[in-house]
């Protein structure tokens, strides 16, 4: 499988790491650390050296309870760093935004992938990517970051979220976004209880069977903290364990803060899988 990302192709025969870079004061795990463009660039370079195939740059936190920022503020944080990253790094540059104007400006600056935690639910967002050849990550979120963790309910969580993602993918394709430009993401922690998150991980194969490559983001999230009773900065091992399970169950891209550790785990999964493939084991 491969993903078309503007003028580049990303080979997904082996699972890949998407490194997280938040240019925000309030992100749940790295908020405030990379507000200065020089530090953000250093961090991006480091993640690519550690093996990140994609760097995902975000300038608005979507953690539970977060209040959004307006377009101008988001662009002011994002653009200086994005322009440098696109000019310099030999990696896919992804922009984590749900605002159509930010999407368009990011694409004009050279971004290769648009990661929309709102799943391209607005017509303007669909049009922004349809007018380009960038890749898209379609994520599921129930509600808004400020209220999404207030008693989220599903009748059948896997079926509902899979149905939503396939519907969004169909709409993108109808607007002209080729299926080779689409990643799907169940959106761990976005309007989900712990039970929902664990069910989604256990049944990730149902998403992988959808025909689109699957991206997962569980890194340092409270679903890991709840299992291990650990604060954000101590969740590396648990996050790597979750990444390993996800890759084994078919995830093609793992969004992670701890790139080197996550990549080691994905290489182990790939080695086990290729050995099984060579022997023809299902
Ligand atoms: N999670 C976060 C942000 N963007 N995008 C996708 N596709 N999938 C995810 O699971 C996902 C995402 C939240 O993590 P982070 O960026 O570290 O925090 P914050 O939203 O507080 O900036």
Boltz pocket constraint, residues with backbone or C-beta under 6 A from the ligand:
constraints:
  - pocket:
      binder: B
      contacts: [[A, 20], [A, 22], [A, 24], [A, 26], [A, 27], [A, 28], [A, 29], [A, 30], [A, 58], [A, 60], [A, 61], [A, 62], [A, 63], [A, 96], [A, 115], [A, 116], [A, 117], [A, 137], [A, 139], [A, 185], [A, 187], [A, 188], [A, 215], [A, 216], [A, 217], [A, 218], [A, 219], [A, 255]]
      max_distance: 6.0
